[in-house]
């Protein structure tokens, strides 16, 4: 999800390929909108509001009627994606809220049409978001879910009732909002500020799509940080914090405390706040923000917790929630970290549905977590030999991956395919995995920000020795070599990790070649 580590995985293997600018933006610049003529001045708000997010297209000759054929919609959705890719990429987030706020105001504030569960953190926030959404849907609520990045297709980012938004609705909603984005773009250009970015546009599209559906509740995952993330124009009734660790230090801060301070910006007045167990410095920052916001904080290990045992196909949990205890809950995901994510999800849903005053129905907890999925997170994509992919892309995630492989599997030989982006802690990731990996095959993650395979291999050799390392710059060649290596033992396996873009491409190759 993992978090927003890589820009745009895979639709054409162009994760960050459209990322125009990797300038560090640790400052908080002026949004560039003061003094810019508002294109809506001169009339009442009602003159320019969008009823039900629908734009009058009658005078737009460029918008031709859409063929009802599904292939046609898919082609048009791909065109929307290509149009979005022309914008400044996710690798260069802009620390600002005002441009997004201006667009959603012009659209009639679609993000205020439903309550929101807002989630941030360093690792586990995508998995936790998906569990929260599944639990809410088990309670017969209509749900929207925004996560990032995607693994195979752009529409994965915007889910409605557990399914990717249809190509038809994606195209229609984009047509509705694009003219208003263009108006704000014009003002930004006049002020010599970057136009609405790729991620900002996706957030606006998601807010509009959820209002259009409509949904009863939206689960919104932060892209990066929290305080100035585009999603933070919305006010979450519940603010959820997955584990906070070092990542994106150039933009979020050099210490865990600084990163937690930025992330704590999603806490809004009187909100319910639920947090995973945190480093003491991170927890102190969350506690400070809670006091300032007159919010209410519940922390794993104090207010809720979980016990887990290994089971076939996942694990069996006993969750001690904020309002009730839920026993014999099967979670079809591997790793102790996923058990903790599940406990966090239950605490968040208890907070949302009854402010933790009423226990959830146990059968609905079983249903919701039993149906939870987390693509690309310790996911089996091939057999004979086993091929697992995991989106671990920082040391904290790699430690969790290593622990899960030892606790949940009995492989006698592990071959790792690894590709890492240049702004990531490659040394920390390799050291976390080195004790359990027999051979590393180093490749090039599909991204403009990737570390060259030879350069990464030199780092890996320094840690584990030359005899355990080989280089295959092309991902498919690396995967084929790893499968052959795994077959050298009776119960060998391949593990792909290091970059979300790498994981996405591996999943596509495995599916195309029917490895499972």
N, C-alpha and C positions, 0 to 999 in steps of 0.2 A: 502497500500500500503502500505493510510498508507504508511509508508516507510518500510525499510527492518528491521522490528522489530523482527521478528521471523525467524528462519533459513529456514526451508523447510516445509511448511505446507503440511500435509496430505497425500501424495500418499500412505503411509501406516501408517498414524498418527505419522510420525517420523520427526516432524518439526525440532527440533534441536537434535534428537536422535543420529545423526552421528556427532554432533559437538564435536570434540575430545578435545578441549582445550579452556578454557575461560580465559586464561591469558590476563591481560590488556597489550595492546601494545601502550601506549601513545607516546613512543619514535619513532623515525624514524630510524630504524636500517639499516645497510648496507645490500644491497640486496643480497650479497653473491655471486655475479657473477664475480667480478673482479678477474682476475687471473685464472678463470676456462677455461679450454680448450674449444674452440668453436668447436662443432662437424662438422661445415661446413668449417673450415679453410682448405685451400689447393686447393680450386677451386673458380671459379668465382661465383658471386651471381646468375647468370642465371642457373648455374648447379643445384642450390638447391631451386629456386623459384617454386611456385606451380601455374601452369597455370590454371586460372579459379578455383583455390582452389581445384584442383583434384590431388590426390596422385596416383602414379602408384602402384596399388595393385597386379600386376601380379606375384610378387615373394613372396606374403604373403599367405601361405597355410591356415592360421587361418581365412581368410576372405572368407567364402563360399558364393556362390550366394544366394541372398535373394529371398525367395518365394514371388510371387506377391500378395498373399493373405493379406488383410489388417490386419487380426489378427496376422499374422506372423510379420508384421512390428511393430505392437503395442507391441508384446512381445520383439522384439529387442530394441525398444525405451525404454521399461522398464528396459532392461539390461543396456542400456546406463546410465539411471538414477541411477541405483544401483551402477554402476561403479563410477559415479560422487560422490555419497554419501560416498565413501571410502576416499574422500579427506577432508582436514580440512574444517570445516563447517563455515557458515556465521556468527556464533556467535563469531568467532575469526578472524576478517578481518586482513590482513597483511598490514601495512602502507608502501606500496611500489608500484612502477610502472614498474620497469625494467624487471622482469620476463615476464609480459604480453607483454611489448613492444618487447622483444626478440622473443616471439612466433609469434606475428603478423608480425614482420619484415620477419621472415622466410616464412610466408604464402604470402608474397607479399603485405603487408599492406592493407588487405581487408577493414579496416575502413576508408580508404581514397578513396574508390570507389564511395562514395555518400556523400552529405552534411548532417550535423547532427544538430539537435536541442537537446541540452543537458540540463537536468533539475535536480535540487536539491532542498532541503528544508527539513523541519521537518514533516509537515503535508500537505496533499493535492497533493503531487507530482505525485502519481499514477493517480488520477482522472484527474489532469491537463494534464498529458502525454497522456491519452486516448482521451481527448477532442482535443488536438493539432493534434493527429494522425487522428481523424475523420474529422477535418476541412481540413487537407491536402488531405485526400482521396476524400473529396467532390470536391476538385479542380482537380480531375482526376490525382493525382500523385500516383505512386506506393509507398507504405509505409512499413517500418519496425518499430517495436515497441518492446523495451526491458523494462520490468518492473520486480519488485520483491517485496515480494516473490509471490509464487503462492498459490492458495486456494485449488485446487483439483488435478490438474495434471500438471506435470512439463512443458509441452509444452505451457502452458498459458503464460509463461514468454517471449516467442519469437513469436511475431505476425507478419504475412506478409499479407498486405492488409486487416487488421482487423480480421484475422483468425489465430488460433494457427498453428504453423509450423506443417506440416504433419509428421507423424511418419517416412515415407519413407525418406523425406529430412533431418529430424533430424538425423537419423541413418547414412545416406550417408555423411552428413557434419561432423559428429563426427568421422567417419572412416577416413575422409580426414585430420583432424587436430590432431587427437590423437597421431600419431607418432612424430609430432613436439613438442607437449606438453611433451611427454616422454623424448625427447632429453634435453629440458630445465630442466625437473625434475631431470635428471641425474646430471647436473651441480649443481643444488641447493643442492642435496643430498651430493655431494662431498664437498660443502662449508658449510655443516651442517646447511642449511637453509630449512624451510618448502617447500615442493613441491608446485606446482601450486594448489591453493585452489579450493574448490567447486565453489565459486562465480567467481573467476578469469577464470576458465574453461568455465563457462556459458557465460561470457562476450566475450571470444574468439569465442565460438560457435556462438553466436549471430552475431558478426561482420562478420564471414565467411558465415553464412546463408543469411545475407542481401546482401552480394556481389554475392552470388550464385543465388539469386532469379531472377534477380537483383531488387533493389529498387531505386526509385528516391530520397528518403530522409529517414533518420532514426531518430526516436525520442528515445533518450537514457536516461533512468532514472538512476541516481546515486544510488548505493547500500547503502553506508554510507559515510557521510561527503562530500568530493569532491576532495580536493587536491591530496590525495593519493588513492582514490578509483580507482579500476581497469578500470572503464569506462573512466577515465581521460587520457588514452593514446590517445584518440581521441580529435580532436579540433572542438568544436561546433561553427558554424557560429552564432547561437543564444544561449545564456546562460539564462536559466529561473530559477527564484528563487521563489518557493512557500514559505509560511510563515515559518520563522525560530524561533524555541523555544527550550527549554531545552529538551534534550533526548540524550541518549548514552554519558552522561557526562564523564564517565571514559575514553572514547576514543577520544571524540571530544572537550572536554573542559568543565569547570565548569560554565561558563557564556554564555549568548546568544552571546556576542561579540566574544568570543573565538570560539564558534561553527560557527558563521557566517564567521569568518576569514578562517577556514578550508574549508567551503563550497565555499567561493569566489574563491578557486583555480581552478574552472572550467572556469573562465573568461579568454579568450585567446585574444591575440593582435587583435585589431580592430573589435572585436565581437560586435554584438548588444546584450544588456543585458536588460531583462525585469524582473521586480520584483513585487511581491505582496506588499501590505502595510506591513512595518516591524517595529519592535521595533527600536527606534532611534539608539541604540548601534549597532544593526545588520546592519541598513542602512548605518551607518558611515563606517563600514568595507567594504561593497559592493562599496561605493563611492571611498574609498581608492584604492581598486583593479581596478576599472574602470579607474581611473587616471593613475595608473601604466601601464595598458595594452593599453592605448589610445583607450578604448572601448567607447560605447555610452549607457547611462542608461536611461530607462523609468520606472517610478514608479507609481503603482496604487495610485489613489487619487490625483495625480499631472498631469500625462500624459495620464491616461485612468481611467475608472471607470465603475460602473454598478449600476442600480436600478432594484429591483425585486419585484414581487408580487406573492402571492401564487396562484397556478392554480391546477386544477384537474390533478393528476399524476405527478406533478412537480412544475415548476414556469415559469413565463413569464418575460423576461428580456429586458431591454433597455441598450445596451452596448455602452459606449462612448470609441471608440477605439483610437489608435494613429493616424489613418488616416481617420476614418469615424465613423458614428453613425449607430447602427443597432437596430431597434425597433421591438417589438412584436416577440422576439425570444423565442421559447419554449424550455426549458431544462427539460428533463424527469428525473431529480434528485432532491432530497430534501435537503434543508438547505441553509441558506445564504452563508455558506462557499463555497458551490458548485457554487453559482452565482459569487463569487469572483474568483474562479478557472476558470470559463468560460471566464471572462473578461481577465484574465491573458493569457489564451489560445489564445484568439483572438489577443491580443497585440503581442504575440509571432509569430503567423502566419503572421500578418501584417509585422512584422520585417523581417521574413524569405522571404516572397514572393516579397516584394518591398521596404525593408528597411524603412517601415512605410511611404513611400511617396505616396502610392496609396491605396485607400480604397478597401476592399474586396467586391465582389458582395454580396449584402444582402441575396439573395436567397441561396447562397452557405453557408453563416453563419447559416442560418435557417436549411439547410440540415445537415450540419456537427454537430451542437450542438443537433439537434433533434434526431440524430442517436447515440449520445454519450451514453456509458454505463460505469458503474464503479462497478463491482461485489464486494460484501462484504461491500459496503459503504451505510449504511442506506437502505439496500435491503430487500424487503418483500419476505420471503421464506415460509411463512405459513399463512393460514387463519382459522378463527373460532377455536381458537382466532388468531389474527394477531401475527405473529412472524417476528421480524425485526432483522437483524444482522448488526453490524457496527464494522469496524476494528479499532476504537479508542483505542489507547494503550499508551496514555500519557495524562496529564491533559489538554493540549491545545485541543487535539482531543475530549476529554470527554466534555469539555465546548461546543464545536461546536455541538456535538451530543445532549446534553441536550437542547440547544437552538432550534435545528431543531425539536425535539420531541414536544416542546411546541408550535412552530410556525406553524407546518404543519399537526399536528394530534390533535384529540380531545379525546384521550383515558381517561377513568375515573379511570383506575388502571393500573399501570405499574409494572411488575415483571421482574427484571433483573437477567440474568444468567451471572456471572462474573468469569473469571479466568485470572490471571495476572502473568507474568514472574517475577522472583526474582530481576532482575536488573531494574525494572520499578517503577515509582512513584505511587504506589498503593494508598497511602493516598490521593494524589492530585486528582486521578481519581474518587475515591469514594466520596470525598467531592463535586466534580463537579456534580455528578449524584444524590447525596442524596436528594436534594430538590424535585426531580420529580419522584423518585422511591419509590413505596409502600413496596416492598419486594425484598430483595437480596437473591438469591440462589447461594451460592459460590461453585465453582467446581474446578477441576484441569485441567489447559490448557495442551494439549498434547505436552510436551517439556521436555527435560532434565533440562532446566533452569526454570521450573515452580515453583511457590510458592505453597507449600502444602496447600490443601483446608482448613484444620483446622487452619493453621497459618494465612492464608488470612482472614478467618472468624473472628478470634480474632481482627484483625485490623478493619474490617468492623463494628463489634459490638461496638468497642470503639467509632466509629463515629456516628452510627445511632441507637444503642441500640439493645439488644438481641432479642427483640420481632419482629424485622423486618428482621432477618437473619436466614437462615437455611443452612445446608451443605449437598451437594450431590457430593461426590468425582468423580463419573463417569458422563461424559458429557451427555450421553443419559438419565440417571436417572434425572439429573438436568433439562434437557429440558422438560421431561414429567411432572415433578413436577411444573415447571413454567407454563406450559400450563394449568394445573389444577388450579393453583392459578389465572391465568388471567381470567378463566371462572367464577370466583366468582362475577364478575360484568358484566353489560350489554355490556360494550365496553372496556374490558380489553385487554392488549397486553403484549407480551414478547419481551424484548430487550436483545440481546446477545452482549457483548462487553468485552474489556480488553486485548485481544490477537488475533492476526491474525490466529494463529493455532486453537484457539477455534472457531472462526468464520468459518473457513474452515470446521472443523468437523461438526459444527451445520448445515451448508449448505448441506453437504453430507447426514446427517441423515434426514433432512427435505425432501430432494429429494427422498431418498430411501423409506421413509414412506408416500410419497405423501401428504404432508401437504398443498399443494397448488393446 
